Amino acid sequence: MQPGYGNRAAVRRASSNLRKILAANVRGYRKKHGLSQEGLADQCELHRTYIGSIERCERNVTLSTLEVLANALQVSVPDLLTRR
C-alpha cells in the first residue's frame, strides 16, 4: 500500500452535509431561474434523472459537473457549495 492512499477499496464520498448544501443550492438556483430539472439538464447537456439525483443528495459530482452547473445557473462554484 502506498503512503497516503489508505484502503483503495473504500469509496470516497463528499460529506452528506456538503451534498445537502449542493442539493439545496442547485434546486434553489434552478427554481430562481424558472427551470425544471429537465430544462437545467438540457442546458448542462446532462440527463434529467442526473439532476434529480443531485437534488436528492445521491450523487458525488465531479469538479467539471460543478462548473457546468454553476455556468448554467449563472453562479460560481463556491456559491453552489456554500450554505445560503
Secondary structure, 3 states (H helix, E strand, C coil): CCCCCCCCCCCCCCCHHHHHHHHHHHHHHHHHCCCCHHHHHHHHCCCHHHHHHHHCCCCCCCHHHHHHHHHHHCCCHHHHHCCC
